[in-house]
Amino acid sequence: MSDKPKKIALEDRANAGQRQFSPSVARNRDPIRDVFLKFMPDAGKILEIGGGTGEHGVHLAAALPNVRWLTGDPDAASRASIAAWIAETCLANLAKPHAIDVTTGEWGVEKEAPFDGLVSINMIHIAPFEAAQGLFTGAGRLLRAGGKLFLYGPFSRRGIHTAPSNEAFDASLKSRDPRWGVRDLEQEIVPLAQKNALMLEHTVEMPANNFSVVFRKT
Ligand SMILES: C[S@@+](CC[C@H](N)C(=O)[O-])C[C@H]1O[C@@H](n2cnc3c(N)ncnc32)[C@H](O)[C@@H]1O
């Protein structure tokens, strides 16, 4: 796939060689890991979507030694960073990143399916709604029955922002690209999940007005 035609938004990142560091990951990776360990499978295969710098992937894979962790990102520099983090940490349960764009019909990891878990952190609000649709279609297609989908990020609830800072963030996302924006859990995401045989299982309030959300494939 080409990396050029699409507008991809990346959070602020610093570099050390090809390894990138995201200040937001440094703030949120421990709370995310703790919820992930509580609700997600601790063995089998988990696929990460929009892996970004790769820092969440190595943090979670290190905490889940019985999970084979697959990851991907459509952005080439992000994939290089993920690969550099894998090399740096020498984790045996992490595979090299795939060029996965969830808006495409085939993700290139179909031969690894079914997956026990899928995870996407801070992706669906900073991409067109087609990315959320593609993510849930892929989850419906590639998760085993009983498999889990984990999302993390800001969500509005029943049409209402959960904090003024999220409302401002939503406006700033939309000013950058009108197709982006904080998604509404009950009005937009749960219907998408139901369409793809996924049921909302857990909603966990996280620091800084974010949520971890876990869906279960029926
Ligand atoms: C804001 S970054 C978050 C990265 C990382 N998950 C984190 O929390 O630090 C969003 C990521 O989603 C990826 N992304 C954007 N559109 C995507 C798509 N259609 N399919 C898969 N990943 C996508 C971007 O390349 C980027 O790495």
The ligand as an ORCA input file, in Angstrom:
! r2SCAN-3c Opt
* xyz 0 1
  C      -2.880      9.436     17.424
  S      -1.965      8.071     16.817
  C      -2.005      6.938     18.200
  C      -0.874      5.966     18.179
  C      -0.806      5.004     19.359
  N      -1.879      4.031     19.327
  C      -0.799      5.759     20.658
  O      -1.812      5.779     21.352
  O       0.225      6.344     20.975
  C      -3.088      7.319     15.672
  C      -2.472      6.189     14.895
  O      -3.491      5.594     14.091
  C      -2.959      5.316     12.821
  N      -4.066      5.302     11.848
  C      -4.664      6.359     11.257
  N      -5.576      5.961     10.363
  C      -5.571      4.601     10.391
  C      -6.267      3.595      9.663
  N      -7.161      3.914      8.721
  N      -5.997      2.289      9.923
  C      -5.100      1.954     10.891
  N      -4.393      2.859     11.596
  C      -4.613      4.171     11.355
  C      -1.940      6.446     12.579
  O      -0.977      6.109     11.601
  C      -1.357      6.655     13.954
  O      -0.191      5.917     14.186
*
